């Protein structure tokens, strides 16, 4: 598929896809004219990169993961370790956001009680 179709499938811009390629996060095949040719595996891989980014993984760590992925099956234990470590980070962030949400809800409840409390 072309880069234009890939932007529709992934929601990323052409410049972002080119940036990811430049940074080594994705490796894209080329046709005889030098145009990028993406496949379904590329769509899935880019979706995974986006999930890693959205959960706070740094691009340098995603790059490390991508490099290991390119090396094949022998790097699976290291990739697993990276994902397990990232899972711990995400879980800690969830706990942190839950605490923030609780404090926000407490403040909202305070204001609601103050504003809507009948005058004495």
N, C-alpha and C positions, 0 to 999 in steps of 0.2 A: 504494500500500500504506500501511497505517496505521503510526504510530510503534511500536506494539507488534510488528507483523510486522518492521519495520525493526530493532528491537532483536534479534530472533531471527536475522535474516539477517546482521547485522554483529557481534553479540556486544557491542555498546555499550549502555549504559543509556540510558533516556529522558532523564535529566538531562544526560548527555554529549552526546546529539544536540541537545538544546535549547541547551546551552552552545556547541557548534560553530556553531549557527545564530546565536546572539547575537553571537558573535565574528566572524561574517561568513565562516566557512570553508565553510559550505554555505548554499544558498538553496533553500528548500523551498516548493513550491506549496501552496496552500490550497484546500479545497473551499468550497462555498457556506456551510457552517456554520463556516468558519474553522479547520477541522481540517487538520493537516498531511497532505499526500499525497506519498509518495515513489514514485520509479520505479526501474527497473533502472539507469539512468545514475547515480542518486544512490547506489545500492549500490556501484557500481564506484568512484565518486569518493570515498566514505567509506573504502573499502578502501585506496585510494591514500593518503589522508590518514593512515590508520593506519600504513601502511608508512613514510611519511616520518617520522612521530613515532617509530616503533620504531627507525629508523636514526639518530635523534638530531637531526632538523631541529627547530628552535625553532618554537613556534606563531606567532610574529610573522613568520617566514619563510614558513611554510605559508600564513598569511593573505595575504602579498604575492603568493605564487603563485596563490592562489584569486582574488585581485583581478584579476590579469593574465588568468587563465583566463576570468573573466566578461567581459573586454574583447574576447575573441575571437582570431581567427587572427593578427591583426597583432602580438600579443604573443608569438607562438611563439618568436622568437629570444631574447627575454629569459627566457622560461620554460626554454628549452633551456640557457641559460647558468647559470641557477640550479641545474638538475639536474646539470649537469656539475660545478659547484663542489661540490655536495653529494656527488656520487660520489667526488670526491677526499677529502672529509672521511671518508666511510665507509671508503674504502680505507686511509686513515691509521689509523682506529680498528681495522680488521682487523689491521694490522701490530702495533699496540700490544697488542691482545689476544693475538696469537700470541706475542709476547715474554713476556707475563705467563703464558700457558699453559706455555711452555717452562720458565720459572723454577719454576712450581708442580710440573711433572713432575719436574724435577731434585730438588726438595725431597722429593717423595714417594719417589723412587728412593733418596735418602739414608736416609730413615727405614726403608724396606723393607730396605735392606742392613744397617742397624744392628740392627733388630729380629730379622730372620730369619737373621742371620749366626751360624753355629755358634760357640759359645764356644771360645776358644783354650786 
